[in-house]
Amino acid sequence: MAVNSATLQLVAAVSALTFALVTGISGLLGLGPAIFILSAAAASYPAGRAMDRVGRVPVLAAGFLFGAIGTGLTALGANRA
């Protein structure tokens, strides 16, 4: 729970700053964290259903893999901007 809470705070800060730096629009600072929270909420139901079918470990492993891919794509996108 502590790591989850720390990660949520870190994502909120970094995504707001990255969004503002990449787009140049500081009025939409809350959009970066909102996208993260809404995507997590949208993924929770299908992930729960998949955990009922195949177990927790494969779904968590896939989630970590998708998270790593998303982090890499975000880093590449921010580097190009």
N, C-alpha and C positions, 0 to 999 in steps of 0.2 A: 504494500500500500504506500509505503514511503517513496519508493522509486516511481510508482505511478503518479503520485502527487507532484514530485519534483519534475518529472518529465512533462506533465501538463503545464506547469508554470514556465518551464524552459521553452516549450513549443509556443506558448502564448507570446512570450517576449521575442523570440527569434523570428517567428512567422510574421509578427506585426512589423518588425524592423525590415525584414527581407521584402515584404510586400510593398512597403513604402519606398524602399530604395530601388526596387525593380520597376515599379509603375510610375514613381514620381508623384503619386497622389497621397498626401498625408492625411486627407480627410477620411480615408477608408482603412484606417489602421486596424479596426476590429474585424475586418473581413478575413484576414489570414487565420486567426484563431477560430473564427466561426466556421470556416471551411473544414478545419481539422476536427472540431467537435461534431459537426454534422456528419462528416464522413465516418467517424467512429460510431456514431449512433446508428447510421444506416447499415454499417457492417455487423453490428452486434446481433441482430436477429438471424441473418443467414449463418453467422458463425456459430451461434447457439444450436441451431438446427443441425449443422454439420457435426458439431461435437456430440450430439445425441446419436448420430449415425455411426461415426468412425472413431469417436473418442477425442479426448482433449489434446493429446500430444501432437497428432498430425495437424490439427487445425491451428494450434499455437505456433507450430513450426512454420506452417504456411504464412501465418500472420507476420511472424518475424521476417520471413523472406520478402514478403511484399513491402514491409516497412523499410527494409534495407534497400530494396530497389527504389522505392519512393524517395528515400533520403538521397540516394545517389543521383536520381534525376533532378531533384530540387537543387542539389549542389551544382550540377552541370548547368541548369537553367540560370541560376544566380550568377555563375561565373561568366556566362555568355552575355549577360545584360549590362 
